[in-house]
Amino acid sequence: MKIDLHTHSTVSDGTQPPAEVMGSAAQAGLDVVALTDHDTTAGWAEAAQAAARLGVSLVRGTEVSCQTEHGISVHLLSYLHDPHHEGLNQVMERARNSRLTRAQRMAELIGNDYPITWEMVQRHVADGATVGRPHLADALVSAGVVADRTEAFDTVLHPRSVYYVRHYAPDPVTAVRLVREAGGVPVMAHPLASLRGRVVGQEVFDTMIAARLGGLEIAHRDNPDAARAQLSEMAAQHNLIVTGSSDYHGAGKPNRLGENLTSVQSLRRIEAESSGVTPVLWA
């Protein structure tokens, strides 16, 4: 069984609507796919309809944006949580609103040196989508400033860039607890992806594990080989679920559906640890 537990649609920063992501998953030969847009569940209904039609099993999830007290970004995949949980929804709504004002400020700063305006950025954001740096990247590509999103993130949008602006995100320990309260299973996304920027130290892993972190996304193109070995040892020591995923964004990233996969055993553990309020939609 081919299982990919990390994809994005136009509901956040992917380039395909949820139904098209499901279509691409079917074409890629996936049996199970998770839709995990940033800080939102808005794509779940469309994805569920398409998945049922296409014969693809769907895991409904979200990628929750977090940040440590030292400003290090942490992404937490929440699988099968209750989409109506008030506490988790409040945190995600605050993060979405903060992303919007942050993107506006970054567009203003970038516009001082490059031919970019907020109106140009908005053209790349689907109605109701969670705004993020990828939309700024798309505007930079359209303006001819960079060749693609990768170049944009390596230069103008990099966390060490003079144009970078931080946004609100909950502490990862708080996010882990909220996901558990919502009946979901929290899995840390690309935990040691050092090419993206600073990564957390062992003390953050320890506090997240103590708060009932469920698993680690180990097989991910942004985790270096040495990091994967370290993460595998940590997972074995603490009996954490191990996942592998593509982090697919459509044309927004080179990541290919199914390039990394999750085992059936790991998916069954996610299913067993969830409350059952939001079940896996088996085809």
N, C-alpha and C positions, 0 to 999 in steps of 0.2 A: 504494500500500500504506500503510495507516494503522498506525503503530508508536508505542506508548507504553511507555517503558522505566523507569517508576518508579511502583510501586503497593505498597500495604501491606494486610495482612490481620489477622485477630485473633491471628495468631501473634506479632505485635508490637502496634502501636497502631492498626490499622484496625478497622473495625466489622463486616466480613464475613469469614467463613471463606475460605480460599484458593479453594475450589471456587466460591463465590459471586462472588468477585472475577473469576474467569474467565467466569462467566455474565454479569456486568455488562459485561465487556469485549466479549463477543460481541454483547450487546444494543446496545452503543455503536458497533458496526460496526468494531471494531478487528480488524486482521489478525494483529498481533503484540503481545504484552504481556509485560512483565517483572514478576515478583514479587520485590520487594526489601525484605523485612522487616528490621527492625533487628537486626543482630548474630546472625542465625540463618538456617539453611537448613531449618528444621523444616517449613515449608509446601510445600516443593518437590514432594513425592510426590503430595499431594492435588491441587495445582495441575496437575501433569502429567496426571493421570488425567482431570480435568475438561476441560482444554484439548483433549486428544485427542478426547474425546466431543463437544465443541462445535465442533471445527474451527478452533480458534484456535492460532496458533503461540506457543510459550512460550520466553522467555529467562529462565533461572534466575539469580537474583542475590541480593545482600545489600546493605544499607546499613550500612557500618561506621562506628560512632561514633568520632570522633577529637578530639583537643584539642591545641592548640599549647602551648608552654611558658609562654605568657602567658595561658592559660586561654580562648582563643578556640575555639569549637566549629567543627569541620569535619566534614562528612559525605562519605563516600567510597562511591560505588556500585561494587560489585565484580560484574562480569558473567562468567558461565561458568567460575568457578573450581572446583577440585576440593574437594568438600565434606568430604573426609577429610584435608585438609592440616593437619598437627598444629600448626604454628606459628600459622596464621591462626585455627584453632579455639580455641587456648588464649587468644589475645588477645580473641576475641569472647566466650568463656565468662567471662573475668574482667570484661569490660564488663557482661555481663548480671548477674552477681552484684553488681557495684557499683551498677548501676541499682536493684536490689532494695533494698539497704540504704539507698541514697539516698532512694528513694521512701518507705520506712518513716520515715526521719528527717523528711522534708518533711511527711508526714502528721501526725507528732507536733507539729511546729512550727505548722502551719496549725490543728491542733486546739486550740491554745491560744486562738485568736481566733474560730474558725468551728466549726460543728457537724459536724466531719469526724473520722472514726476510720480506722485502718488496715483494720479489718474492712470498712468501707464501700468503701474503695478496691478491696479484693480482689474484691468482687462484680463489678467491671467488667473483671477480668483473666481471659482464657480460660486453661484448663489448659495449663501449659507455655509460656505466652506471655512474651515479653520485656517486663518492666514498664517503664513510662515515665511522663513527666508527663501524657500524654493520659489515663491512667487516673485520675490525681489530678483532672484537669479534669472527667472524667465524674462523679466523686464530688461535686465542687463543684456541678455542674449538678443532680444528683439532690437535693442538699441545698438547692437554691434560692439558693445564694450568687451564682452567675453564670447568664447565660442560655444560654451555649454554650461550647464549647472555645476559640473565638477570644477571648472576653472573659476566660476564665480565664488564657490565655497572655499577654494584654495587661496583666493586673493581678497576681493572686495568684501566678502561676507564672512571671512574667517573671524573667529572669536578674538584674535589679536589685532584685527583691523581697527583703524580709527573710526570706522563707521559702525562698529558693532555696538548694540544696545541690549542690555539684559532685560529679561521679562520675568514676571512672577511665575513661580512654579513651586509646588509643595515640596517639603522635605521628603526624601524617598522613604524614610521610615513611616511617616504619616501616610503616604500613598499606599504602602504595603498594607497597613492596618485598615485603611478605608476599603481597599479592594477585597480584603478578607471579610470585612463587615458586610460588604455588598454581595457576598457569596461567590466571589470570583477567585481565580488563582493567579497570583502575581509572579511573573517571570521577568527577570532583569534582561533587557535587550542589549545586545552587543556590549557586554560589560567592560571589556578592556580594549575598546577600539581607539587606540592611542593616536591614530592618524586624524581622528576627528577633533582632538584637543586633549585637555587634561582628563585623566581617569582617576577614579576613586582608589583609596588605599584599603588595606584589609579591615581597618576599623569600621568603615562604612558597610562593607560586606557583612561583618559580624553583627552590627546593629540591625541591618535589614533581615538577616537570618533569624535573629532573636525575635523580631517582629512577625515572623512566619513567612518570609520569602519562600515562594514555592519552587522556583527553578532558575536556571541560567540558560540563556541563549548562547550556546558555545559555538556551534557550526554556523558562522556568519563571516562573510568575506572581510569584514573590518577587524575581526579578532586575529592578531598575529598567531603563528603556530605556537610560539612559546607561551603566549597567553592562554591558548586553548588547553595546553597541558596543565597549566596552573588552575584554570577553571574546572577542568575535569577532576583534578585532585580534590578541589574544594567541594564539588558536587558529591563525590563519593564519600567524603568525610561527613557531610551533613545530610546525606540522603536527599539531595535536591533533584528535581526533575531536570533532565537535559534535553534541550531542544535545538533544532537547526532550521534555519529559515532563509528566505531570499531577501527580505526587506524590499520587495518589489514596489516600484513607483511608476510603472509604465515607461514612457520615454524619458522620464525625469532623471533616471539613473541607469547605469549599465547593468544593474542587478537583474538576473534572469529568474523567472519563476522556476522553482524546483532545483536551483543550483545548490541549495543545502536543504536537507530534509530532517523531519522529526520521526522517531520510531513510533510504531503503533503502541508499544508499551508506555511511552511517555505521554501520548495522547490519552490513553486509558487512565493514567494517573491524574492528569488534569481533569478529566471527566469525573473521576471518583472524588477528587478533593473539592469540586465545586458544589454549591448548594442544590443544584438541579433546577433553580428558577429559570435559568437560561441554558437549555440543553444543547448539545451538539445536534445540528440538523442533519441527520444521516440520510444520504440519498437512497 
